[in-house]
Amino acid sequence: HESGRASVLELLGALEQKFAGPLLEEYADMVFVALVMVLANDDAPKCKEMAAEVVKGLLRRLDGEKARGVLAHVHAWAGGSQAPLVRVACQVYGLVLEALGNDAAPHLEIMLADLNAALTRAADALAEEDDDAMDVEPEWTVPYHALTVLEKTLRAFPDSVPRATWSSVSALLLFPHAWVRAAAARTLGMLFVAVPPSAPKPDFPAGGLELRPLAGALCTQLKSEHLDAALSLQIVKNLFWVGKCFAAVPEPTLAVQDTDEEDEDEDVAAEEGADE
């Protein structure tokens, strides 16, 4: 019963606060895996919330070396092919950020690599979908949680903005599930807040992000029947940033026009000289 599971989680939360450090670390792996299984499989939202709080309390109590050992399990799940494990790995990375804050910096490289890999796989799978396959909604929980946690990561560590796979985030703007589209738009908003608009150049922080397809995807989002006020505002903000980048692109036609005018002046001068 839900009430019984909640009681066990409450007891575990009390024990992890009372246990001495060495004793807690001895059982940390076993307790951590059991709690993650609750996050992944329990049907009761209350139990999932309690398990998440106990996981965060456990992470706060572990020293750096033991925390890296525990998170090695998460890294293994994130690299697998089973969507439920990849999804729960992304959720745990979000709990790491909430529990440790800036102290999560030692784990940042692995977290970003796993989140980027999950988003790239989702974008590639979306690109490979044919018209018949689009009748069945693709797996959406992994890209949604990966985008949500990536947004949290960029908020906590703004310097990591150039290390995200922005081309994959952009590709997910047209994902069939509305929550994924909204999360992709919000995550792109984090990039646009951190990077001043300018004409695209080789050292652009969001390498691989093509502005014209991005603008098209954002405009397509505006036609969605699931559009709400918050998403509409975010899309308009994103389009405004892209528009400022377009406005910064030099106009080569002006130089061509000046050249044509000079050629015409030379021709007129030559004709006048010939008449004289």
N, C-alpha and C positions, 0 to 999 in steps of 0.2 A: 504494500500500500504506500501511497505517496507520503502519508504522515510518518510511516516507519522509516522510509528513506531519508526524509527531512531530519528526523531525530538522529540518525547515524551521521549525517553530514554536520549537524550541530555539534555532536560529540567530537568528530574529527577536528573541527575548527577549534574547539577548546583544547584538545590534546596537543595540536601543533603549536599552540601558544605556551603550553605548560612544559612540554618536553625540553630537556636540555639539548643544546645544539648537536653534539655527537650522536645522541640517540635518535633525534629527528632525521639526521642525514642517513643513518643506517637504514631507515624504512622509507626514505623519501621517494625512491623510484617506484616502489610498490604502491604507495599512497597516490603518487602523481598519476600513474597510469590508470588506476581505478577511478580517480576523479575525472580524468579526461574521457573515460568511457561513459560516465554520467553525462558530460557535456554533449557527447556524440549521440547517445541513444535514449536518454530519458525523455519521456513524453510530457512530463510535468514542468512547466516553465519555472515554478518555484524551486524545484530541485536543481535545475540547471543554473539558476542564479546563485543558489547556495554553493554549488560545486565550484562556480567561478570565483566566488569570494574566498573559498578555502584554498583554491589554487594560488590566488594572489597572496594570501597569507603565507603559504608554503614558500613561494618564491622570495618573499621578503626575508625569510628566516635562513635561507641557504647562503653559504658563502659563494664566492665567484666560481671556484673550481667545480663545486658540486652542482651549481646552477647550470654550468656548461654541460655537465654530464647528463643532467635531466633533460635539457633542451636538445641534446643529441637525438633523443627519441622523436621529438617534434620535427627535426630536420629530416629524419628518415621517413616519417609519415608524409611530409610535404613533397618529397621526391618520388612518391609512389604513384601508381596509376588509379588507385581507388578514390573516387571523389569524396566519400564521407571522411576518409582520413586526411585528405588534403584540406578539406573544409575545416575540420576541427584543428588542424595544425595552424591555419590562419587565425582561428579564434584564439588559440593559446598565445600566439604572438601578440594579439591585441591585449590579452591579459598581462603579458610581460611588460608592455608599455605602460599600462595603467598601474601596475604594482611597483615598478622600478623607476619610472620617469626617466630622468637623464642618466640614471645608473644603468639603463639598458644599453648604453653605448657599446660595451664590449660585444654585445650580441647583434649589433646593427647590421654588420656585413652579411651574416648568414640570413637574417630576417629579410633583408632587401633582396638577396639572391633568390630566396624561396618564393617571395611574393611576386617578383618579376617573372619567374619561371611559370608560376600558376597563371598569371595574366597572359603571358605569351601563348601558352597552350590553349587557353580559352579563345584568344583571338584567332589562332591558327585553325581551331576546330570550327569557329564561326565562318571563316573564309572558305573552308572546304565543304560546308553544308550545301547540298543541292536543293532544288525547289521542292522535291518530294519530301526530303528530310525535314524541311522547315515547317511541315505540317505538325511535327512533334517538337514541342519546346525543348531546346537543349538544356543541359544541366547548368543551372544558374547560380546555385548556392556558392560554388567555389569562386567564380569571378566577383560576386557581390561581396563576400567576406574579404577577399584579397584586396579589392578596391577600398573597402572601408578601413581596413587595417593600414593600407598604404597611406591613406589620408591622415590617419592618426600619426603615422611615422613621420611624415613630412611636416606635420604641425609641431611635433616634438623635436625634430632634427631638421631645421630648414636647409642646412648645408647639404643635405642628401638629395635635394631636388634633381640635380643633373644625373643621378644614378638610377632613376626610375626609367622603366621602358615606356616612354610616352607614346610611341607608335602603337603599342598594344592597347594602352588606355584609350587612345583616340579611336581605334578600331571597335572598341566595345560601346561606343556611343550609340550604335544602331543595333545593339543586342536585343533579341525579341522580348526579354523581360524588362518591365519598366523600372524595377529597383536597380538593376545593373546599369541601365542608361543614366539614371539619376546619380548613382555613385560615380560613374565615369565623368559626368559633367562637373560634379563637385571636386573630384580629384584634379581634373584639369584646371579648375579654378585656383587650386593651391599653386600650380606652376605659374599661372598668370599673375598671381600676387607677388611671387618671388622674383620673377624675371621681367624687367622693363621691356615694353614693346619696342621692337626694332626690325629693320629689314633682315630677313633670314641670311645667315652667313655660316661658313663652315664651323665656327666655334660656338654656334648657338647652343645654349645649355640643354635644350630638349632635342638632342640628336635623333634624326629619323622621323621627326614630326613634320608632315607636309601640310602647309597651311590651307591650300585650296581644298583638298579633300576634307580637311577638318571643318572648314567653313560650311561646306556642303552638308556634312553630317549634322552639324549644329542646326542648320536651317531645316533639315528634314525632321529633327527632333521637335521643332516648333509646330509641326503638323500632327503630332501624336495626340490621340484621343485621351491618353492618360496624363496629359500635361496639367500640372498644378501651378499655383502662384510661385512657390519657392523654386521649382525647377525652371519655370519661365524666366525668372529673374536671373538665375545662374547662367542660363543659356545666353541671355542678352549680354550679360557681363563678359562672357567668353567671346561672343561675337564682336563686342566692342574692342577687346584686346586684339583680336585677329585683324579687325579693320584698321587699327592703328599701325599694325605691322605692314599691311598692304600700303597704307598711306606713306610709309617711310621708304618704300621701294623707289629708287630713281626712275624717272621717265625717260627712256632712251629716245622716244619720238621727238622730244624737244631738240636734241642734238641733230637729228636727221633733218628737222624742219629748218634749223639755222643753216645747215650745210646747203640745203636746196635753195634758200634765199640768197646765199653767197654766190652760188653757181648762176642764179638768174641775174644778179647784179653784174657778174663778170660777162655774161652773154650780152647784156644790154650795152655795157661799156665797149665791148668788141664791135658790136653793130654800129654804134655811134662813131667809133674810130674809122670803120670802113667807109661810112658815109662821108666823113670829112676827107 
